[in-house]
């Protein structure tokens, strides 16, 4: 099956938040339930002629529910069947299903539900960008060329095919200009604000950002994003802002890169290495971050703090996308939001 068109998002929004939907009821779905209700009334009528009407009708949705399920439960069963059908429709898509499977493998249903909930409360423009990005329906040159709206599918910066993944994470020209580094550091700043406010007494914080003790005071040859030294243990947290399909691969790559930090350390500490992956559309899993906080004595981030980390990545990605064919500012400002 081909990719979704720009106006094709609606059929998938009825899915529950844990399946990256909005849990809406479409008019077509409501119509089916109403038809089922009418059919149930006729089916259970004491008038034989009413029952015959149902038997002779060829277009009764969920006909199997008329006899197999108690009348009171029929509407709920129909709703479940509708959602199962929508989920199969989603899985039948070539690219979107791959993206959803990657997210399902990387995140829990609670993580997915949190993302859906968070995007429903942010600025509509940003929320629409996130949903279209999830459905691979953003107006990239690749999509515009597919839809007959652009003469070329190429990225004007590096001449590779301009897909969502390319614009948000993989363009060599954007990487050289520091667009992805800007997003990474914006998320890292938010995280460090929380850590500094809740750093326990006696702990030492090293971070690869201006205004903090630089990791070069402890390491030679590696520069982890965050290191906290407490009670003789050095705990590393490495942040990656990656594409949605690369969350597990990014984690494995960072763990491999920092598998032996003691070999680069100027002091004989034992080390523990943890990672945090925040995707370009704002997905994240707090498990490793919670473990980092528990190990270092930092107060764990609350749901609103986690929401802000994801939203920062998402808003930065929105600006990166909107600026994809424009010169990059010399000193772009970080997005501001509550």
N, C-alpha and C positions, 0 to 999 in steps of 0.2 A: 504494500500500500504506500502511496506517495506521502510527502510531508503535508501537514495541515496548512491551509490558507489562513490569511490574516483574520478572517471572520469566522474561523472554524473552532474557536475556543469554547463557545457556549455548550456544545454537547458534552464536554468533559467536566464542566464546572459542577454538575450534580454529585460528583464523587465526594465522599467524606474527606475531611481535612487530612486524615492519616494516609489518604491516597492522593494527596495534593489537589483536592477539589474544594469547592466552596459549599458543598452540601445543600445546593439549591434544588428546588422543584421546578422543572421546566414545564411550560404549558402542555407539551406533548405527553409528558409523564403524568401530569394531573388528569389529562383527558383519558388516558388509559385506566387510571384508578377509578375515575367516574364511570366509565363504561363497565368496568368490573363490578362496581357497586350496583349498577342497574341490572346487570346480568344475575348477580346474586339474589337480588330482590325477586326477580322473575323465577329464578331456579327454585327458590324456597317457597314460592307461592302455593297456596292450597288449591289454586285454580289450575287444572291440568292444561288449559289452553295457554296460560302464561308460561308454563314450563316448556311447552312445545315451541313457543317463540324462540326461546334460548337455544333449543336443540337445532332449530332450522337456521339460525344465524351463523354465517361463516366467519364473521369478524368480531369475535369476542376475545379480548386480550386475556392472557393467563387462564384459558379455559380449564386447564387441569386443576386450578384452585377451587373450582365450583363445588367439586365433590370431595376432594382430598383434604381440604383445610377447613377448620371451623370458620364460620362466617365472620366472627369477630377478629380473627387473625389474618384474613385474606388480604386486607390492605397492606399490612406489614410485610407479608410474604411477597406481595407484588412489588413493593418498594425494594426489597432485597434483590429480587430478580432483575429489576431495572438497573440497580447499581452493578450487579454482576455483569449484565450485558454491556454497560458503559465501560466497565473495566476491561472487558474483552476487546471492545472497540479500540481502547487506548493501546492495549498490548499488541494489536494488529498493526500499529503504525511502525514504520521501519526505524526512524531516528528517535522519535519521542519515547518509544518503549525502551530503547537502549539507555536513554538518559534517566528514565524513571527507575529502571532496574539498578542502575549504578547508585542512585540515591537510596533505594531500598536496601542495597547491600551495605551501604556506608552508614546509614542512620536508622534510628528506631522510629516506630510509628509516632511516638511522642515528639521526636525531633521534627518530623514532617508536619505534624499537627501544629506545633508551635510556629513553624514558618508560615503556614497558611493563615493562622490567626494573626500573626504580626503584620503580614502584608495587607490584611483587610483593614488595618487601622492607620496605615501610613498614607501619604499624599497619593491621590488617585493616579497621577502621572507616573510615579515611581512604581506603584502597585501594578499598573498595566504593563509597564516595561518588564517587571519581574515575571508576570504570567506569560507574556509573549515570548520572553527569553526561555522560559520553561518549555513552551510548546514549539520552540524553534521557529517562531513566526515574526521575528524582528526584521525590519526592512534592510537587511544586509544586501550587498551587491549580488551575492549568490542567490538569495531569494528573489530579489527584484529581477534578475536576469531570467530566473525560472518562470516568473509571472509575466515576462514580456515588458517589464518597465525599465530595464537597464540594458545597454548594449554589451556590457561586460560583467562577468562574475568576479573579477579580480580586485584585490585590494590595491588602491592607488599608491600605498606606501611601499609594499614589498612585492606586489604582483602575484601573491598566492591567492587561492580562492578565498573570498571574504565571507566566512561563515560567522555565526555567533561566537563560537569557540575561538576563532581566529582573532576577532576584534577584541574580545574581552580578556584573552589570555596568551595568545600564541603569535601575535604579529611581531616580527623582529624589529621593525621600525619603531613601533610603540614601546617595545622593551628598551631600545637604545635611548629613547627620549625620556625614560623614567616614568611612564604612565602607570605601569603595574607596581613599580616600587612605591609610587605615591599612594596607591590604594593600600598596599601592605603596611606602610608606615602609619597611615591614618588609623587603621585597625589596631596596630601595635600601640599607638599613643593612648587610645581609649583603654586598652588592657592595662597599660602601665599606670594610668591614673588610678585605677582601682587597686592595683598592687601596692603602689606607694602609700595610699591611704590606709591600707590594712596590713602593712609589713610588720611582722612581730619584732619586738625588741631583740637586739643582738643579731639580726639577720642582715646580710649584705646583698644589695641588689646591683647587678650588672646588666646593662641593656645597650643594644646597638642602635641608639638614638641620641641625638644631641641633648645635653642637659642631664645625662646619666653617666655613671662610672662605666667606661668602655670595657668590653670583654677582653681587650688586649692586655689589661692588667692581670689577667688570669691565664689567658691562652696565647699560644703562638701557632698560627696556621689555620685556626678556625674562628668564626665569629658568630656564636649563637645569638639568637634574638634576645633571650632573657636567661639569666642565671641567678639563682638565689642560693647563697651559702648560709647554712644554718645548722648548728650543732655538728659541725665537721662534715656535713654532706652537701655537695654541690648538685643542685637540681636544675636541669636545663629544660626550657620550654621553647620549642621552635615553631614559629607561626608560618603557615603557608596559605596564601589566597589563590586558590586553584579553581579550575573549571569543575562543574558538577560531576562529570564522568571520571575525574582524576583524583578523587578524594582518597581512596585507598592506596592508589599508586603513589601519591604525594607523601602520604604517611610512611610508606615503606621506603621511599627514596630518602627521606630525612632521617629515619632510623638507621639506615645503612650509612649515611654520611657521618652521623655522630655516634657510630657504634663503639668507638674507642676514644672518648674525649680525654681520658686520663693520659693518653699518649701525646696530647698537645698541651697539657696543663703545666703551668709553671710551679704549681704547688701540689703536694701529694694527697688530694682529696679523692674519696670515692664519689662516683657520679651516678645520677639517675637521669635518663633522657625521656622526655615526653613531647608529644606534638599536638598542635591545634590546627585543624584545617577549617578555614572559613571560605565557602565557595563564592564565586563571583556574583551569584544571585542572593547571597546571604544565608545559605544553609550552614549549619554547624552542629557538631555533637559536643556536649559539654563533658563527656566522661573523662577524657584525659586531662582536661582543664581542672575538673574537680579533684582528680588525683594529684595534680600539681599543687593545688591550694592546700589539700590535706597534708601533703608531704612537707610543705614549706611553712605551714602555720598561717597562711594568708586566708582571710575570710572568703569562702566560696562566693562566686558571682551569683546574684539572684536572677530570676527570669528576666526582669527588666534590663539588667546589665547585659545578659546574653543577647537580648533583643537588639540592644544598641550596637553590639559588635557586628551582628548580621546586617543591620540596617546601614551601618557605616560602609561595609563592603558593597552592599547593593547600591547605595547612593553614589559611591565612587565609580562603580561599574556603569551606572547611568550616564555620568559625566564623560567617562571614557568613550562610551558608545556615541553620545551626541557629538563628541569632538573627533570622531574617527577620521573625518576628511578635512579637519581643520588643524592649524598650527597649535602645538601644545604650549600652554602658558609657561613662562620661565619659573614662576613660583605659584603654582595653583593653591588656592585655599582649600582646607578640608571642609567637607559638608558640615553645616550646622543644623542640628535638630534636637528635640527634647527627648 
